[in-house]
Amino acid sequence: MKFRKYILLLGFVLLRVITVSQNEATPFKFWRLTGLSGKVLLRGNYRESESTLGDYKVRQTDAFFNGLFQVRTKSFFLHPNFCDVRLNADYNPQSRRDNYVGIPDYTEKSNSGGLDFSAQFLKKKAFNFSTTVNLNNTLQNIENITRIRSKTRQYGVTANYINKILPLSAGYNNNKLEQQTIGSDRIFRLHQQIFNASANKSFSEHDHTTLLFYHTENKSSQTDSTSTGGFQPFTVLTTLDNWDLTNDLSLDKLQKYTLTTNLTNSEERGTYKYKRLQANERLNIVLPRRFIFTGIYNWGQTEGNQYNVNTQWLQAALTHQLFESLRTRLFYDYNENNQKNAYVDYRNRFGIDLMYVKKIYLGTLNINYNYTKEYQKITTTSPDILVIREQYVLIDNEVILLRRPNVNINSIVVKDVTGNFIYQRWNGTSGDYELYVQGTYIEIRRMPGGNIPNNGSVYIDYSATQGGTNKFNLDVHSLAASVALFKNILNVYYRFMSQNYNDLTVAEGKVFNYYTRHVIGMRAEYKLVRGGIEYEYYKSTIVPYQGMKYYLAFQKSFSKLTFSINGDLIDYQMTDENARRQDYILNTKLAYALFRNLRVDLDYMYRRMNMKGNSLDYHTARIELTSSFRKLFISGGANFYFNQNNNTKTVFKGIYIQVTRNF
């Protein structure tokens, strides 16, 4: 009896779909293929590698044949508006993986495979839903030093109900990831389940409210031959619930008076115990005579395994635009952080920003100036404090200091923005970052070839020894001026910044970073050539230095030839270390069309990095010949790679031929 009901219900749905489809331009079809494309690839390789660690040498040769088959399809079932299907498949019959370190990425492009499926149902109806499945194997090359193989398994479903009263959306995703750094014992695994829902509502023409909910279950583990260090567990099990309510309200028809309210509640359970309740109000008022007032108030309470922090932040700013050239901003900030049984931090800050842009003879003048006065009082009630999830951006050739002095270097744990992946300190042969002691402060630097990307954000946990009461005033001046001439062909610039403390009442052993920074430079770009030179002088009580930066680039294209060369040199003298930090980078590319369907490509890259306690020297070179006939592509080439640091040396050589047919 039950089966009859289900059969009748299915028949009714199919009848309804058929009826709708007959009213559309597209006739009813049980299944129709609307798009098909793909390619077939065959490849042969011969490679040899030799690695040296002290007196220990390893030599390996390898010859193999592999291929790749890719298909991209578009289709629908019954009707395009009923079920729209996309299916992409990659099949690579070569499953062999060899533990080479630093093989250039172009030699491994064919070593991937996966299935990508998505289906969208009833996409023009009020109620619609979609599902996705992704199964992929990828190989990532980082700066031609480190290779990371990733295996991803993901599937999910999303449903939407569109209506005028309360639009709703809900979804579920299940993700599994496994990453292995080839040539080491480092393996990272993550299993993540995400449930999400959202609702939107407008009660009038002047407001809009959004409610979001996320429930995330994470299980991650990390295997490494070196210690993860600090207080970070080896395996992480967390469950996170997050509610987010946002309301945008306009108090007038012209939206001159707007109020935005945001309430967030997060609770994380498991390995980490983390709770955060946060409220934020933002008021924006457009005043007469081109004045704008902005007021922000933020209140938050955060609880974790070993800490409890209450925060308040108040900001008021008045901005004025004079003509088109001068923009002025006055601001005031009040910030309070109170970590229970650890410290209380009060900060009052006010200042002015000036931004001036003026057309001058032959060019444009830009001037930005900022002055900030800050009153700060920090009372530490415990000799040791715990800092959790402090965010930093790591940039090549920039000095990045942890914000607090007297940090316990063995307690430092560096993680990605998700908090699941733990980056590793440089151990002499591999790693993601290195730490340097600069007096009472710690400097952190990313290592080329590590998992931390350049300009990438990281979160750092650590403990620091503090004590007593520190009360002081802080003056910060900054000035940036530039002149762009001859339609921006020539640009001359100057930057200045100073930080000075006064009226100090400090605990014993406290060291402050007084600094003065001057940067003067010039860059030029004309037709095929661009280049620049920059001098920086940084006088500091923590890490003083001075040095030069140079770069030059040239690119030329003829009818059959394209040539480019780029060179960078960074040369710093670290005053207190009595040492130099140098980074040399050279890139050259040449492409030449020998005949109509025959092309040769030459690439060469050299980089040398020297710093205290570490050096890196590597070369990569490649030559490739490519020919095409209709949809058939044939390529072959050779590549070379050399890498040497303090303790190891790797030399790689290889040749290959590849045939590709697109359809």
C-alpha positions in Angstrom: 0.0 0.0 0.0 2.8 2.4 0.9 4.6 1.6 -2.4 1.5 2.5 -4.3 1.4 5.9 -2.6 5.0 6.6 -3.5 4.5 5.4 -7.1 1.4 7.7 -7.5 3.3 10.6 -6.0 6.3 10.1 -8.4 3.9 9.8 -11.3 2.2 13.1 -10.3 5.6 14.9 -10.1 6.6 13.5 -13.6 3.3 14.5 -15.0 3.7 18.0 -13.6 7.2 18.3 -15.0 6.0 17.1 -18.4 3.2 19.6 -18.4 5.5 22.5 -17.5 8.1 21.4 -20.1 5.6 21.3 -22.9 4.9 25.0 -22.3 8.6 25.8 -22.6 10.6 26.2 -25.8 12.7 23.1 -24.9 10.7 19.8 -25.5 10.6 17.1 -22.9 13.4 14.7 -22.9 14.3 12.0 -20.4 17.9 12.9 -20.8 19.7 15.2 -23.2 23.4 15.9 -23.6 23.9 19.7 -24.4 27.7 20.0 -24.2 30.7 17.7 -24.5 34.4 18.6 -24.5 37.7 17.1 -23.2 41.2 16.0 -24.1 43.4 13.0 -24.2 47.1 13.2 -23.1 50.0 10.8 -23.4 53.3 11.5 -21.8 56.7 9.9 -21.4 59.3 10.9 -18.8 62.9 10.2 -17.8 64.2 11.7 -14.6 67.2 11.4 -12.4 67.8 13.1 -9.0 70.8 13.2 -6.6 70.5 14.4 -3.0 73.4 15.1 -0.7 73.2 15.4 3.1 76.7 15.8 4.5 78.6 12.7 3.3 75.4 10.8 2.6 74.3 10.7 -1.1 71.1 9.3 -2.7 70.8 8.9 -6.4 67.6 7.9 -8.1 66.5 7.4 -11.8 63.1 6.9 -13.1 61.6 6.3 -16.6 57.8 5.9 -17.0 54.8 6.5 -19.2 51.6 8.1 -18.2 48.4 9.7 -19.6 45.4 11.8 -18.8 41.8 11.6 -20.0 39.5 14.6 -19.4 35.8 15.0 -20.1 33.5 18.0 -19.6 29.8 17.5 -20.0 26.6 19.5 -19.7 23.2 17.8 -19.7 19.7 17.8 -18.3 17.1 15.3 -17.1 13.5 15.7 -18.2 13.8 19.5 -18.7 16.6 22.0 -18.2 14.6 23.7 -15.4 14.0 20.4 -13.6 17.5 19.0 -13.4 20.6 20.7 -14.9 23.7 18.5 -14.6 27.4 19.2 -14.9 29.9 16.4 -14.9 33.7 16.8 -15.2 36.0 13.9 -15.0 39.8 13.6 -15.0 41.5 10.2 -15.3 45.2 9.7 -14.9 46.3 6.1 -15.4 49.7 6.9 -13.9 49.3 6.3 -10.1 53.0 6.2 -9.3 54.4 8.9 -7.2 58.2 9.4 -6.6 59.6 11.3 -3.6 61.5 14.0 -5.3 61.9 17.4 -3.6 61.7 20.5 -5.7 60.7 19.2 -9.1 59.3 22.1 -11.1 55.6 22.1 -11.4 55.4 21.8 -15.1 56.9 18.3 -15.0 53.9 17.0 -13.0 50.9 18.7 -14.6 49.5 15.4 -15.8 49.7 13.8 -12.3 46.2 14.7 -11.2 42.7 13.2 -11.4 39.3 13.7 -10.1 35.5 13.8 -10.5 33.4 17.0 -10.3 29.7 16.5 -10.3 26.9 19.1 -9.7 23.2 19.0 -10.3 20.7 21.8 -9.8 17.0 21.0 -9.5 14.0 23.3 -10.2 16.3 26.3 -10.7 13.4 28.6 -11.7 11.1 27.6 -8.9 10.6 29.1 -5.5 11.9 26.0 -4.0 15.1 24.7 -5.5 18.1 22.7 -4.4 21.5 21.6 -5.7 24.1 19.0 -4.9 27.8 18.7 -5.5 30.4 16.0 -5.4 34.2 16.6 -5.8 36.9 14.0 -5.7 40.3 15.3 -6.6 44.0 14.6 -6.3 46.3 17.6 -6.8 50.0 18.3 -6.7 51.1 21.8 -5.5 54.5 23.2 -6.2 55.7 25.9 -3.8 58.5 28.1 -5.2 60.1 25.1 -6.9 61.3 23.8 -3.4 58.4 21.9 -1.8 55.8 19.7 -3.4 52.5 18.9 -1.6 50.2 16.2 -2.7 46.5 16.7 -1.7 43.6 14.3 -1.8 40.2 15.9 -1.4 36.8 14.3 -1.0 33.8 16.7 -0.8 30.1 16.4 -1.2 27.2 18.7 -0.2 23.6 19.8 -0.8 22.0 23.2 -0.7 18.3 24.1 -0.6 16.7 27.5 -1.2 13.1 28.7 -0.6 12.5 32.0 -2.3 9.5 34.0 -1.1 8.4 37.5 -0.2 7.9 36.8 3.4 11.0 35.0 4.6 13.6 33.7 2.1 15.4 30.6 3.5 18.5 28.7 2.6 20.1 25.6 4.2 23.0 23.4 3.3 25.3 20.5 4.3 28.9 19.9 3.3 31.2 17.0 4.1 34.9 17.6 3.4 37.9 15.2 3.8 41.4 16.4 3.0 44.8 14.7 3.2 48.0 16.6 2.5 51.5 15.1 2.3 54.7 17.0 1.9 56.6 14.8 -0.5 60.1 13.8 0.7 59.2 14.1 4.4 57.0 12.4 7.0 54.7 15.4 7.2 51.0 14.4 6.7 47.9 16.5 7.6 44.4 15.1 7.6 41.1 17.0 8.1 37.5 15.7 8.2 35.0 18.5 8.3 31.2 18.6 8.4 29.4 21.9 8.0 25.7 22.6 8.5 24.5 26.1 7.6 21.2 28.0 7.3 20.3 31.5 6.6 17.2 33.7 6.6 16.5 37.2 5.2 13.8 39.6 6.2 12.9 43.2 5.4 10.1 44.7 7.6 10.0 48.0 5.6 11.7 49.7 2.7 14.4 51.1 5.0 15.7 47.9 6.7 17.1 44.5 6.0 17.9 41.7 8.5 20.0 38.6 7.9 20.4 35.6 10.3 23.1 33.1 9.6 23.9 29.8 11.5 26.8 27.5 11.1 27.5 24.2 12.8 31.0 22.8 12.1 32.5 19.6 13.2 36.3 19.3 12.7 38.7 16.4 13.2 42.3 17.1 12.2 45.6 15.3 12.8 49.1 16.1 11.9 52.0 13.7 11.6 55.5 15.1 11.5 59.0 13.9 12.2 59.6 17.1 14.2 57.8 18.2 17.3 54.8 20.4 16.9 56.0 22.3 20.0 54.2 24.5 22.6 50.8 23.6 24.0 49.2 22.7 20.7 47.8 19.2 20.7 48.8 16.7 18.0 45.2 15.9 17.2 42.4 18.5 17.1 38.7 17.7 17.7 36.4 20.7 17.7 32.7 21.5 17.3 31.7 25.0 16.5 28.3 26.7 16.6 28.1 30.2 15.2 25.1 32.6 15.1 25.3 35.9 13.2 22.5 38.5 13.1 22.9 41.7 11.0 20.4 44.5 10.7 20.8 47.4 8.3 18.5 50.4 9.0 18.2 53.6 7.1 16.5 56.4 9.2 15.6 58.5 6.1 14.7 58.0 2.5 18.0 59.5 1.2 20.1 57.1 3.5 21.9 60.0 5.1 21.4 58.4 8.5 22.2 54.7 8.7 22.5 52.3 11.6 24.1 48.8 11.3 23.7 46.3 14.1 25.6 43.0 14.3 25.4 40.3 17.0 27.6 37.3 16.9 27.7 34.3 19.2 30.3 31.5 18.7 30.9 28.4 20.8 33.7 26.0 20.1 33.9 22.7 22.1 36.4 19.8 22.1 40.2 20.2 22.1 39.7 23.9 22.2 37.1 25.5 24.4 36.2 28.9 23.0 33.2 31.1 23.5 32.7 34.5 22.0 29.8 36.9 22.3 30.1 40.1 20.4 27.9 43.1 19.7 28.7 45.9 17.2 26.8 49.1 16.4 27.8 51.5 13.6 26.2 54.9 13.0 26.8 56.8 9.8 25.5 60.4 9.4 26.0 62.6 6.3 26.1 66.2 7.5 25.9 69.5 5.6 29.0 71.0 3.9 30.5 67.7 3.0 31.0 66.4 6.6 30.5 62.8 7.5 30.3 61.4 11.0 30.9 57.8 11.9 30.5 56.2 15.3 31.3 52.6 16.2 30.8 50.7 19.5 32.0 47.1 19.9 31.5 45.0 23.0 32.9 41.4 23.3 33.4 38.6 25.7 35.7 35.7 25.0 36.4 32.6 27.0 38.9 29.8 26.3 40.7 26.9 27.9 43.0 29.2 30.0 41.7 32.7 29.5 38.7 35.0 29.9 38.7 38.3 28.0 36.3 41.2 28.0 36.7 43.9 25.4 35.2 47.3 24.7 36.0 49.5 21.7 34.5 52.9 20.9 35.5 55.0 17.8 34.2 58.4 16.6 35.4 60.0 13.4 34.5 63.2 11.6 35.5 63.4 7.9 35.5 66.4 5.6 36.2 66.7 1.9 37.4 70.1 0.7 37.0 70.4 -3.0 38.5 67.4 -4.7 42.0 67.7 -3.3 42.0 67.7 0.5 40.4 65.1 2.7 40.6 65.5 6.5 39.7 63.1 9.2 39.6 63.6 13.0 39.2 60.5 15.1 39.1 59.2 18.7 39.4 55.6 19.9 38.9 54.0 23.3 39.9 50.4 23.7 39.7 48.3 26.9 40.9 44.6 27.2 40.5 42.8 30.5 41.9 39.2 30.7 40.7 37.8 34.0 43.5 37.1 36.5 46.1 38.2 33.9 46.0 41.8 32.8 44.0 44.9 32.1 44.8 47.1 29.1 43.4 50.6 28.6 44.1 52.7 25.5 42.9 56.2 24.6 43.9 57.3 21.1 43.1 60.4 19.1 44.6 61.8 15.9 44.2 63.4 12.5 44.6 62.1 8.9 45.3 64.4 6.0 45.1 63.3 2.3 46.1 65.8 -0.4 46.0 65.2 -4.1 47.0 68.0 -6.5 47.6 68.3 -10.2 50.9 70.0 -10.8 53.0 70.9 -13.8 53.8 67.6 -15.7 52.3 65.4 -13.1 50.5 64.8 -9.8 51.4 65.4 -6.2 50.2 63.1 -3.4 50.7 63.8 0.3 49.3 61.7 3.2 50.0 62.6 6.8 48.9 61.0 10.1 49.5 62.0 13.7 48.3 59.8 16.6 48.5 60.4 20.3 47.9 57.3 22.5 47.6 57.0 26.3 48.1 53.5 27.4 48.0 51.7 30.8 48.6 48.0 31.2 48.4 46.3 34.6 49.6 42.7 34.7 48.3 40.7 37.7 50.1 37.5 36.7 53.8 37.0 35.8 52.8 34.9 32.8 50.0 35.7 30.3 48.6 33.6 27.5 48.1 35.1 24.1 45.7 33.3 21.7 45.1 33.8 18.0 47.1 36.9 17.5 47.1 37.6 13.8 50.2 38.5 11.7 50.9 38.9 7.9 54.3 37.5 6.9 55.9 39.3 4.0 59.2 38.5 2.4 62.1 40.8 3.3 60.1 42.6 6.1 60.9 42.5 9.8 57.9 41.1 11.7 58.1 41.3 15.5 55.7 39.7 17.9 53.9 42.5 19.7 54.9 41.6 23.2 58.3 41.4 24.8 59.7 38.5 26.9 57.9 35.8 24.9 58.7 32.2 25.7 60.1 31.0 22.4 59.3 27.4 23.1 55.6 28.2 23.6 55.1 29.7 20.1 52.6 27.8 17.9 51.9 29.2 14.4 48.7 28.0 12.7 46.7 28.8 9.6 43.6 30.9 9.7 41.4 27.9 10.3 43.4 26.9 13.4 43.6 23.3 12.2 47.0 23.2 10.4 50.2 23.8 12.5 53.1 25.3 10.7 56.6 24.0 11.5 59.7 25.9 12.5 62.8 25.6 10.3 64.9 22.7 11.5 68.0 23.3 9.3 66.7 21.4 6.3 62.9 22.2 6.1 60.2 24.2 7.7 57.7 27.0 7.2 59.1 29.8 9.4 62.1 30.8 11.5 62.4 32.7 14.8 65.1 35.1 15.7 65.7 36.7 19.2 65.9 40.4 19.0 66.7 41.6 22.5 63.5 41.0 24.5 61.4 40.6 21.3 61.0 37.7 18.9 61.1 38.1 15.1 59.3 35.7 12.8 60.1 35.2 9.1 58.5 32.9 6.6 60.8 30.5 4.7 60.7 30.2 0.9 59.2 26.8 -0.1 57.3 26.5 3.2 53.6 26.1 3.5 53.1 29.8 4.5 52.4 31.9 1.4 54.0 35.3 0.9 51.7 38.0 2.2 49.8 35.2 4.0 48.0 35.6 7.3 48.8 33.3 10.3 47.6 33.0 13.9 50.1 32.8 16.7 49.6 31.4 20.2 52.3 32.0 22.8 53.0 32.8 26.5 54.9 35.8 27.7 56.4 36.9 31.0 55.0 40.3 32.0 54.6 42.0 35.3 53.6 45.2 37.2 52.1 48.3 35.8 53.2 49.9 32.5 51.8 53.4 31.9 53.0 55.7 29.0 52.1 58.0 26.2 52.8 57.1 22.6 53.3 59.5 19.7 53.2 58.2 16.1 53.9 60.4 13.1 53.7 59.2 9.5 54.2 61.0 6.2 54.0 59.7 2.7 54.7 62.0 -0.3 55.1 61.1 -3.9 55.3 63.0 -7.2 54.2 61.2 -10.4 55.6 62.9 -13.6 55.2 62.5 -17.3 52.0 60.5 -17.2 53.3 58.3 -14.4 56.5 57.4 -16.3 58.6 58.6 -13.3 57.5 58.4 -9.7 59.6 59.7 -6.8 58.4 59.0 -3.3 59.4 59.5 0.4 57.9 57.8 3.5 58.6 58.7 7.1 57.4 57.2 10.3 58.4 57.6 13.9 57.3 56.1 17.2 58.2 57.7 20.5 57.2 57.0 24.1 57.1 59.5 27.0 55.8 59.9 30.5 56.8 56.3 31.2 56.0 54.5 34.4 57.1 50.9 33.6 58.0 47.7 35.4 61.5 46.5 35.5 62.9 44.8 32.4 60.3 46.4 30.0 61.8 47.4 26.7 60.0 49.7 24.2 60.5 50.0 20.5 61.5 53.6 19.8 62.0 53.9 16.0 62.4 56.3 13.2 62.0 55.0 9.6 62.9 56.8 6.4 62.3 55.4 2.9 63.2 57.2 -0.2 62.8 55.7 -3.7 62.3 56.2 -7.4 60.6 54.0 -9.9 60.3 54.5 -13.7 58.3 52.8 -16.4 58.7 53.6 -20.1 57.6 51.4 -22.9 59.5 48.1 -22.5 61.5 48.9 -19.3 60.5 49.4 -15.7 62.8 49.6 -12.7 63.3 51.2 -9.3 65.6 51.8 -6.5 64.8 52.3 -2.8 66.8 53.2 0.3 65.5 52.4 3.8 66.9 53.5 7.1 65.3 52.1 10.2 66.7 53.3 13.6 65.2 51.2 16.3 65.9 50.1 19.9 64.9 46.5 19.0 66.1 45.7 15.4 67.8 48.5 13.6 68.9 48.1 10.0 69.5 50.0 6.7 69.7 48.8 3.2 68.8 49.0 -0.5 66.3 47.5 -2.8 66.7 47.4 -6.6 64.5 45.9 -9.3 64.6 46.0 -13.1 62.3 44.4 -15.7 62.4 44.4 -19.5 59.9 42.8 -21.9 59.9 42.9 -25.7 57.6 41.3 -28.2 58.3 40.9 -31.9 56.3 39.1 -34.5 57.8 35.8 -33.6 59.8 36.5 -30.4 58.8 37.4 -26.9 61.5 38.0 -24.3 61.4 39.2 -20.7 63.9 39.5 -17.9 63.3 40.5 -14.3 65.8 41.1 -11.5 65.4 41.9 -7.9 68.1 42.6 -5.2 67.5 43.3 -1.5 70.5 44.0 0.5 70.1 44.9 4.2 72.7 45.5 6.9 71.3 44.4 10.3 73.1 46.8 12.7 72.9 44.8 16.0 73.5 41.5 14.4 76.5 42.8 12.5 75.2 40.7 9.6 73.7 41.2 6.1 70.4 39.9 4.7 70.5 39.5 1.0 68.0 38.2 -1.5 68.8 37.9 -5.2 66.2 36.9 -7.7 66.5 36.6 -11.5 63.8 35.4 -13.9 64.2 35.2 -17.7 61.7 33.9 -20.3 62.0 33.5 -24.0 59.4 32.3 -26.5 60.1 32.0 -30.2 57.9 30.8 -33.1 60.3 28.9 -35.3 57.6 28.1 -37.8 53.8 28.6 -38.0 53.0 25.7 -35.8 56.3 25.2 -34.0 57.3 27.2 -30.8 60.2 27.0 -28.4 60.1 28.2 -24.8 63.1 28.9 -22.5 62.8 29.7 -18.8 65.5 30.3 -16.2 65.2 31.3 -12.6 67.8 31.9 -10.0 67.4 32.9 -6.3 69.9 33.2 -3.5 68.9 34.1 0.0 71.4 34.8 2.8 70.5 35.6 6.4 71.9 34.9 9.9 72.0 31.2 10.4 70.5 30.2 7.1 71.2 30.4 3.3 69.4 29.2 0.2 70.7 28.9 -3.3 68.7 27.4 -6.2 68.4 27.4 -10.0 65.6 26.1 -12.3 65.8 25.9 -16.1 63.5 24.6 -18.8 63.4 24.3 -22.6 60.2 23.1 -24.4 59.3 22.6 -28.0 55.6 22.7 -28.9 53.8 21.9 -32.2 50.2 21.8 -33.1 48.1 20.4 -36.0 44.4 21.2 -35.8 43.5 19.9 -32.3 46.6 17.7 -31.8 49.4 19.2 -29.7 52.9 17.7 -29.3 55.5 19.0 -26.9 58.8 17.9 -25.5 61.5 19.3 -23.4 64.1 19.1 -20.7 64.4 20.7 -17.3 67.0 21.2 -14.7 66.8 22.0 -11.0 69.5 22.7 -8.4 68.9 23.5 -4.7 71.4 24.0 -2.0 71.1 25.3 1.6 73.3 25.0 4.7 73.1 21.2 4.9 71.7 19.7 1.8 72.0 19.8 -2.0 69.7 18.5 -4.6 70.3 18.2 -8.4 67.5 17.1 -10.7 67.5 16.5 -14.5 64.7 15.3 -16.7 63.3 15.0 -20.2 59.8 14.4 -21.4 57.5 14.2 -24.5 53.8 14.8 -24.5 51.0 14.4 -27.0 47.6 16.0 -26.4 44.3 15.8 -28.4 41.4 18.1 -27.6 37.9 17.4 -28.6 
